[in-house]
Amino acid sequence: MLSRAARPAFQAGSAAILRPATAAVPKLQTANYATLREIEGRLKSIKNIQKITKTMKIVASTKLTRAQRTMVESQKYGQTNNKVFEEAETKPLEGQEKKTLLIVCSSDKGLCGGVHSGLTRATRRMLQDNPSAYELVVLGDKSKSQLMRSNPKDIVMHFAGVGRDVPTFADAQAIADQVTLLPNEYASIKILYNKFVNAQSYTPVTLEAFSEEAIKESPNFAAFEIDDEVLANLREYALANSLYWALAEGHAAEQSARRNAMDNATKNAGEMIDKFTILYNRTRQAVITGELVEIITGAAASEDQ
């Protein structure tokens, strides 16, 4: 027990000890409030992003249905085209010094996973195997911007505005018309595009589009006298058929990849929202607990005084 004389001195010392702690609490609470506001702002922005990605997923799903219908229609063009050249026993020319023209079917739009980078990697592998054997025609800005960093000298023609809507045969015909106007003659023409496997996967493949000389030297065509003008028209029409098939399948693969990418982004945003909600609640509880400690400490100090 303390004597009556000692109590005032003890109370004064207790007040001196408690006052600095009470004065330091507001600084801590200010930091917590700032952190709480930051978490709340971050949580709000993630929720807004989730709304955007969810909407983009719905739009991509709708576009994928249209793209698949177009892809099925385009397969008739491509398969009929291939059957004609199979019956004619047409083969690419070999043993010539002429280059091969490689048409890369990309697009202008992003936010679709590794669709364009996969095409670019496949193109670079082909160029590494035969550095001087290819010249490039690139459809779309995405692969073009990537290939310009590594192979700018190999690109002889580029088309922009590709992939903004469902491809049509008129689009393929316009591209084929410009490709046939290139001054160089090629031993073979190959089309690189993303083949639609299913709604979850795709793979880069090449499609052979024969040159005019290769068609002329086909065993079952050589038996007939074909005018040069008719042969040129046949070659351009066959190239348009193949391009339409490649563009339609590539567009379907792109929409599928975009839907999957937006679905993954929406799920990731949901996980981040859950984590930040827990963090927000814990921080808010810590602020409330700190305020209660401050009130109790202040009340105890005032009673002791």
Secondary structure, 3 states (H helix, E strand, C coil): CCCCCHHHHHHHHHHHHHHHHHHHHHHHHHHHHHHHHHHHHHHHHHHHHHHHHHHHHHHHHHHHHHHHHHHHHHHHHHHHHHHHHHHHCCCCCCCCCCCEEEEEECCCCCCCCCHHHHHHHHHHHHHHHCCCCEEEEEECHHHHHHHHHHCHHHEEEEECCCCCCCCCHHHHHHHHHHHHCCCCCCCEEEEEEEEEEECCEEEEEEEEECCHHHHHCCHHHHCCCCCHHHHHHHHHHHHHHHHHHHHHHHHHHHHHHHHHHHHHHHHHHHHHHHHHHHHHHHHHHHHHHHHHHHHHHHHHHHHHC
